[in-house]
Amino acid sequence: MADQSNRREPSREGSVDLVPDLAEATSPPLCPSAQPEMQEAVAFGVVGGSVTHPLLGYLAATQQVTEQLLRLSDPVAPTEIFRFAARCAGPACQHFDGRDCQLAKRIVEVLPLAVTQLPPCPVRPRCRWWQQEGRQACLRCPQVVTETYGPSDEVSRVATAVR
C-alpha cells in the first residue's frame, strides 16, 4: 500500500494542504485549546511574544504531559507557558454545539490573521479546528493562548461561549 502522508489537496483558497494519514484522520479529534489534565493531553506549543501580542511557537513533536513537563513552568501555571491539545470533549464542552466547535468558528470570524503561512503544527492531522475550519483556523491559531491578561475586545468575544 502506498504511503499517503504526502498526498495533497486544494484548500478553500486554492493553495495546497497536506492530507493526514487515514489513521490520524479517523482518530478522535483533538481540541487545541485544552487543559493539561484532560484525557490524552499533550503539549504542542510554547507561548512567546508579549502579553498584548502572544505568539505560539510550535514544538516539532507533541510532548506527553508529565509532572516533569508541568514543573518546567514554575512558578507560573503551565497554561501560561504551554498550549495543550487533548481529546475533544464534544458535548461536555461549553463551546460545542452538538456538531461544531463554536470557539473555532468565532476564532475564524473575529480574530485577524496571525500568520500568512500554515504553522508547522504537530496536532493538525487530528485538530478539531483544522478539521472544521481548515486553513483559516490555522492562520489565527498562533495568537490563541489559554491564559489571557487584559484581553482585547475581540479576544473576549471569541472566548465567551454562547449556548
N, C-alpha and C positions, 0 to 999 in steps of 0.2 A: 504494500500500500504506500502511496506517495505521501511524503511529508507535506501537509497543507499549511504549516505555520507561516509560510511566506506568501500565501495567496493574498491577493489584494482585490479590493472592490472600491468603486467610486463612493465618495461620501455625498451628502446632500449638496455641498458646494462644488462638486465636480473634481475635487482633489482625491487622492488615493489614500486609503487607510488599510492597515493590516486586518485580516480576518482571523480571529482567535482559533486555536486548535479546537476541535469538536469537544474534547473532554473538558476544556476550560469553559466553553460556551454553554455546556449543559450542566455545569456545576451550579449550585445555588449562588445567586448574585451576592456581591459584597457591597456593603454600604461604605463609602469612602469618608464618612463623617461619623465614625464610631467612637465608642469609649473603649479603653484598653481592657476592661473586664468583660466585654461582650464575647459571645461564642465565636471561636475561630479568629480572634483578634490578632492582627499583625500591624507592625509599624511599617509605613511605606514612604514617609517623608519627614523632613526636619524643617521646622518653621524658621524662616530667616526674614530679611527685610527689616522693617521698622514697625512700631506699634500702630502707626497710622496707615502704613502700606506693607502689610505682611506679604511674603512671597515664599512659597513652599519650594524646598529643594528635594527632589525625588531621590530615594535610595535606588541603587542598582538592582537590588532584590529586597523583597519583604523580609522583615525580621520578626521572629516569634516574640510575643510579649512574655517576658520573664521578669522576675524580681530584679535581676541584674540590669536589664534594659530600663525598667522603670526608675531605678535608682540613679541612672545617668542624668536624670532631670533635676535631681536635688539641687537646691532647696525649693524649686517651684514644682507645680503639678506637671505630670508627664504630658498632659494635653496642651500645655503652653509651649512645649518643645517639639513634640511629635504629632503627626497626623496618623490616625489609626483607621484601618478598614476591618470590618467584621461581617459575618453573615447578616444579611438584611433581615431585620425583624418583621418586615411585612406589616400585617395588621396590628402588631403590638407597638408600632412606631407612630408618633404623633404626625409625622409628615406623609404617611402612606394613606392613600385614599381608597384602597381596595384593589387598585390596578397599577397606579403610578406613584412615584416619589414626587410629591409636590415641592419638596426642597429643591430637587434637581430642576424642576420646571421653573421655579422662581429665580434660581441662580441664572438660568439662561435668559429669562425675561427681564431681569432687573440689573444684574451686575454687568459692568463693562468688561471687555476682553482684558485679560491679564497678560497674555502672551499671544503671539501670532502663529506659532507652530505647536503641534502637539507635543506636550512634555513627555519625557521618557518614563512613563508611569508603569510600575511593576504590577499593579492591580487592574489595569484597564480591561483585560480579557473577561474578567468576572465583575467588573464595576457596574452597579445598577445605573449610575448616572450616564455612563458611556452607552450601555445597552438601551437606555430610554431616550436620551437626548443627543447622543453621538458627540461629534467633534465640538459642537458649541459648548457643551458642559466642560469638556477637557480644556478648552481655551480660557475658561474662567476659574477652573479648579485651583490653580496655584495661589489665588488670593483668599481662599476659604480656609479659615482657621477655627479651631474648636473654642479657644478662649479668646474673646474679643474685649478689649478695654476701650471705651469711648467709641463704639461703632458708628459709622456713618448712617444716615437715614436709610440708604439703600441696603446696607448690611442688616440693619434692624428689621427692615421689611422682609428680607429674604429669610431670616432666621425664625420669624414668627409663624408658627403653624396655625393654619386656619382649617378647621374641620367642618 
